[in-house]
Amino acid sequence: MGASVAERIAERLEAMPAGERRAAQVLVANYPLLGLKTVAEFSLQAGVSSPTILRFVSRLGFQNYPEFQSALQEELAAQLQSPLSRATDAAGERQDDGTPMVATTIDNIRETFRHLPQSQLQAVLTSLCNPKVRVFLLGGRFSDPIAAYLAAHLTVIRSNVVHLAGQESNWRDRLIDMGKQDIVLLFDIRRYQESLMRFAEKAHGRGAQIILFTDQWLSPIARFSQHVIAGRTAVPSTWDSSAALFVVAETLVAETTRRLGEDAARRIREMELLRQA
């Protein structure tokens, strides 16, 4: 699988002139539908000129605007696939030894980190290491296990970590506690969950910083997000794979623990003593 348009943007964003960067940010916030509009409509919504949009598309490696739109149309079709439709595709690729699944998963992890800007990763780590910041985590039906996994580890090395579990009404009740000093880590992969979208919008409205972990096709929550980390999830299976996003979570845990240093070690020691009591 070649790089998605979102991955190409992430790779090149820091090198873009201001106008093209503005076009990229507005596209990510309205991904992929804005890119399926005309050049004139895209430029109007982004607040830049039509030539800037065309230069932006060229910088992403496309020969022309129709080629750019064709790539987005293919992504949109993939984004809307159900497990049932993927089952048909996977049946033709299945081998008894499971090698394609393993190879694709390993490639997904490699490509996720190849397209992940270090500046974005560092910004997320800075927030996670700030003791004044409260950290809320939440995921969807199949992605919440990653949120729970990350929350369980962060709780051991720092305070003020909350995994929002249970029914949607329980999540909403926690909104009253959220503000500008908080970050919300949301995990959402295709087919994207409307309840997460509603929660993200409300948390964003209260000033919380949204950090989105999603797939290469980008959850609509991107429009409310300060940072977007996209992991590769497509594999030759009926189901998507969360392996790459789990490795991202483990990377965050390892590096946050290292940066917190003695503070994390002290908390772990105290927690172990309490467990023995």
C-alpha positions in Angstrom: 0.0 0.0 0.0 1.3 3.4 -1.0 1.3 6.4 1.3 -2.1 8.0 2.0 -2.6 11.6 1.3 -2.7 12.3 5.0 0.7 10.5 5.4 2.2 12.5 2.6 1.0 15.7 4.3 2.5 14.6 7.7 5.8 13.9 6.0 6.0 17.3 4.2 4.1 19.7 6.5 7.0 21.3 8.2 8.7 22.2 4.8 5.6 23.8 3.4 5.2 27.6 2.9 2.6 29.2 5.0 -0.2 29.1 2.4 0.3 25.5 1.6 0.5 24.6 5.3 -2.8 26.4 5.7 -4.3 24.3 2.9 -2.9 21.1 4.5 -4.3 21.9 7.9 -7.8 22.7 6.6 -7.8 19.5 4.5 -6.8 17.4 7.5 -9.6 19.0 9.5 -12.1 18.1 6.7 -10.5 14.9 5.5 -11.0 13.7 2.8 -14.2 15.5 1.6 -12.6 19.0 1.1 -10.1 17.5 -1.3 -13.0 16.1 -3.4 -14.3 19.6 -4.1 -13.2 21.9 -6.9 -9.9 23.8 -6.7 -11.9 27.0 -6.3 -14.0 25.6 -3.5 -11.0 24.2 -1.7 -9.1 27.5 -2.0 -12.1 29.5 -0.7 -12.5 27.3 2.4 -8.7 27.3 3.1 -8.4 31.0 2.5 -5.6 30.7 0.0 -5.4 31.1 -3.8 -6.1 28.5 -6.3 -2.5 28.4 -7.5 -1.5 27.7 -3.9 -3.8 24.7 -3.8 -2.2 23.4 -7.0 1.3 23.9 -5.6 0.2 22.1 -2.5 -1.1 19.1 -4.5 2.2 19.0 -6.6 4.2 19.1 -3.4 2.4 15.9 -2.3 3.7 14.2 -5.4 0.6 14.3 -7.6 0.9 15.2 -11.3 -2.4 17.2 -11.2 -5.5 17.8 -9.2 -7.6 15.0 -10.8 -4.9 12.5 -9.7 -5.0 13.9 -6.2 -8.8 13.5 -6.1 -8.6 10.0 -7.5 -6.3 9.0 -4.6 -8.8 10.6 -2.1 -11.7 8.8 -3.7 -9.9 5.4 -3.3 -9.2 6.3 0.4 -12.8 7.2 0.9 -14.0 3.9 -0.5 -11.5 2.0 1.8 -12.7 4.1 4.8 -16.3 3.1 4.3 -15.6 -0.7 3.9 -17.3 -2.9 6.3 -15.8 -6.1 7.8 -18.2 -8.1 5.5 -16.8 -6.5 2.3 -13.2 -6.9 3.6 -13.9 -10.6 4.2 -14.4 -11.1 0.5 -11.1 -9.4 -0.4 -9.2 -11.3 2.3 -10.5 -14.7 1.2 -8.6 -14.4 -2.1 -5.4 -13.6 -0.3 -5.5 -16.2 2.5 -2.7 -18.7 2.9 -2.6 -21.4 5.5 0.7 -20.4 7.0 -0.6 -16.9 7.9 2.5 -15.3 6.4 0.7 -12.4 4.6 -0.9 -11.3 7.8 2.4 -11.3 9.8 4.3 -9.6 7.0 1.7 -6.9 6.5 1.5 -6.2 10.3 5.2 -5.8 10.5 5.1 -3.5 7.5 2.3 -1.5 9.1 4.4 -0.8 12.1 7.4 0.2 10.1 5.4 2.5 7.8 3.5 4.1 10.7 6.7 5.2 12.3 8.2 6.2 9.0 5.4 8.6 8.4 5.1 9.9 12.0 6.7 13.3 12.3 9.1 13.4 15.2 8.0 16.9 16.1 4.4 15.7 16.6 5.6 12.8 18.8 7.7 15.1 20.9 4.8 17.5 21.4 2.6 14.6 22.7 5.4 13.4 25.0 5.9 17.0 26.4 2.2 17.0 27.4 2.3 13.6 28.9 5.3 14.5 31.0 3.8 17.7 32.4 2.6 16.9 35.9 0.1 19.8 35.8 -1.8 18.3 32.9 -4.6 15.9 33.5 -4.8 13.0 30.9 -8.1 11.5 29.8 -8.2 8.5 27.5 -11.0 7.0 25.5 -11.5 4.8 22.5 -14.2 3.2 20.4 -15.6 -0.3 20.3 -12.4 -1.9 19.0 -9.9 0.8 19.8 -10.7 1.4 23.5 -8.4 -1.6 24.5 -5.5 0.6 23.3 -6.7 3.5 25.4 -7.1 1.2 28.5 -3.6 -0.3 27.9 -2.0 3.1 27.7 -4.0 4.5 30.7 -3.0 1.5 32.8 0.7 2.1 32.2 0.5 5.9 32.5 -1.3 5.6 35.9 1.8 3.7 37.2 4.3 6.5 36.3 2.3 9.7 36.8 -0.8 11.0 38.5 -4.1 12.4 37.1 -4.7 9.8 34.4 -8.3 8.8 33.8 -9.6 6.1 31.4 -13.2 7.0 30.5 -14.9 3.6 30.5 -18.5 2.5 30.4 -21.5 4.2 28.7 -21.4 7.4 26.8 -23.4 9.2 29.5 -20.4 8.4 31.9 -18.0 10.1 29.5 -20.2 13.2 29.2 -20.3 13.5 33.0 -16.6 14.0 33.0 -16.7 16.9 30.6 -17.5 19.2 33.5 -14.0 18.6 34.9 -12.2 19.3 31.6 -10.5 22.6 30.7 -7.4 24.2 29.2 -5.0 22.3 31.4 -6.2 18.9 30.1 -5.4 16.6 27.2 -7.8 14.0 25.8 -6.2 11.0 24.0 -8.9 9.6 21.7 -8.5 6.4 19.7 -10.8 6.0 16.6 -10.4 3.8 13.6 -12.7 3.0 10.7 -15.7 2.7 10.8 -15.5 5.8 12.9 -17.7 6.1 16.0 -20.2 9.0 16.1 -20.3 9.0 19.9 -16.5 9.7 20.0 -17.0 12.5 17.6 -19.6 14.2 19.8 -17.5 13.8 22.8 -14.4 15.3 21.1 -16.4 18.3 19.9 -17.6 19.0 23.5 -14.2 18.5 25.1 -12.6 20.7 22.5 -15.3 23.3 23.2 -14.2 23.3 26.8 -10.6 24.0 25.9 -9.1 20.6 26.3 -6.4 19.6 23.9 -7.4 16.6 21.7 -4.8 14.2 20.6 -6.2 11.7 18.1 -4.8 8.3 17.3 -6.4 7.0 14.1 -5.8 5.1 10.9 -4.3 6.3 7.7 -7.7 7.5 6.5 -8.2 9.9 9.4 -11.2 9.9 11.8 -13.4 13.1 11.4 -12.2 13.9 15.0 -9.1 15.3 13.3 -11.0 18.6 12.8 -10.9 19.1 16.6 -7.4 17.8 17.2 -4.3 19.5 18.1 -2.2 16.5 17.1 -3.1 13.6 14.9 -1.1 10.3 14.9 -2.1 8.0 12.1 -1.3 4.3 12.3 -1.5 1.7 9.5 -4.3 -0.7 10.2 -5.2 -2.5 6.9 -4.2 -6.2 6.7 -5.4 -9.1 4.6 -8.2 -10.0 7.0 -11.8 -9.3 7.6 -10.7 -7.1 10.5 -8.3 -4.2 10.8 -5.2 -4.6 12.9 -4.4 -2.3 15.9 -0.9 -3.6 16.2 0.8 -0.4 14.9 -1.2 1.8 17.3 -0.4 -0.5 20.2 3.3 -0.1 19.4 2.8 3.7 19.3 1.2 3.5 22.7 4.1 1.4 24.0 6.6 3.9 22.6 4.8 6.7 24.5 4.9 4.7 27.7 8.6 3.9 27.3 9.7 7.4 26.5 7.4 9.0 29.1 8.9 6.7 31.8 12.4 7.6 30.7 11.7 11.3 30.7 10.0 11.3 34.1 13.1 9.5 35.5 13.3 9.5 39.2 9.7 10.8 39.6 8.4 7.8 37.8 10.7 5.4 39.7 9.6 6.9 43.0 6.0 6.5 42.2 6.5 2.9 41.1 8.3 2.1 44.4 5.6 3.6 46.5 2.9 1.8 44.5 4.7 -1.5 45.1 4.9 -0.8 48.8 1.2 -0.1 48.9 0.5 -3.4 47.1 2.4 -5.3 49.7 0.6 -3.7 52.7 
